[in-house]
Amino acid sequence: MISLMKDILFLLVIFGTNTINTITGFAGTLLAMPASILLIGIDEAKTILNIITLMTGVIMAFQNRQWINRKEFIRIIIFMFTSMILGIKLYEILPLKLMLTGYGVLILCISLKGLFIKKKFKVYNLFMSLILIAAGIIHGIFLSGGSLLVVYASSKFNDKKEFRATLAPVWIILSSFMLVDHMNKGFITKNMIILFVISIIPVIFGTVWGNYLHDKIDQSLFMKFTYSLLGISGLLILF
């Protein structure tokens, strides 16, 4: 009974975070991961959310393929793919409590930055490269490198279509590699496949609902709400 309730709550998390991700353009996995870890476990959460990311990435890449910036796409993949492999290795050797503490602190920092720091700072290429490396490492550990990749992409892309189109194939390649890694480690079980198939429903409904709400709500107020949710997620992971 408890397991069933956790699965239902997980599906509600998937619906809510996909709604938010559709409205804001980011934060879907970052919001979903902390609650999913608490509900179904870290390996299960990483595996299912990775497949969902792969599925949505394929759809986005196909719909927006004409706006892909190939030069930036190659640069992002080179940095993030190599550092993601390092993140996967770190996940295998570092204590879980230490990783969760670091993850919670990272989420809190992103939340506080979004809520209280609006000023844009001048950034340099070396710093941007370090951002990509850090994004890859975090993605390898917690599948949440998108939060830092958005920092990089925001400084490189002025056009929203180019922004979304270029990041979509990045998630396809990274998620495909992660999927193979999860399969080799035996993370994909019969129960997990069933839960993933069911989760496709809230993914679709969340996306449709998010598109409907996109032009009907105050974006500034909703961004504050999103960053506040991130802060709560970070606190849940820490405490």
C-alpha positions, 0 to 999 in steps of 0.5 A: 500500500505504501509503495503504491502511494509513493508511485502515485505521488511520483506520477503527480511529481512528474505531472507537476514538474513537466507543467513547470518545465513547459512554462519556464523552459527549465527546472523540470528534472531539477525539481523532479529529482529531489522528490523522486529520490525520496519517493522511489530511490535514487537509482530508480529516479535517475533511470526513469527521469533519464528516459523521460528526458531522452523522450522529450529531447527527441520530440524537441530536437525533431520539432526545432531541428532547423534552429540548431546551432551546430558549433555550440552543440559540438562544444557543449557535447565535448565538454559535458560528455567527457565530464559526465563520465567523470560524474558517473565514476564519482557516483560509484565511489563517493558516499551517498550522504556526501553527494546528497548534501552537495546536491541539496546545497547546489539546489539551494544556491540556484534557488537563492540566486534566482530569487534574490540576484537579478543582476547579470555579470560579465562572464569569460570563456574560461569560466563558461568552459568550467560551467560546462565541465561542472554541468557534465559532472553533476549530470553524471551524478544526479542527472541535473546538469541542465541547471548549469547548462542553462547558465551557459546557454543563456550567455550564448543564445539570444534567440529562444528557438535556437536555445531550445533547439540546440539543447535538445540533441545534447540531452539525446546524446547524454541521456542515451549514454546514461541509458546504456550505463543504467542498463549495464548496471541492472537498474532497469527492471520490470517494475521500473519499465511499468512505472515509466510507461505509466509516467508517459501519461502525466508527461503528456498531460503536464506538457499540454497543461503547461502550454495552455498556462504559458500565456495566461499567468504572470511569468515573473511571479511564476518564476519566483514560485519555481525558485521557491519550490527549488529551495524547498526541494533543496531543504528536503534533500538536506534535512 
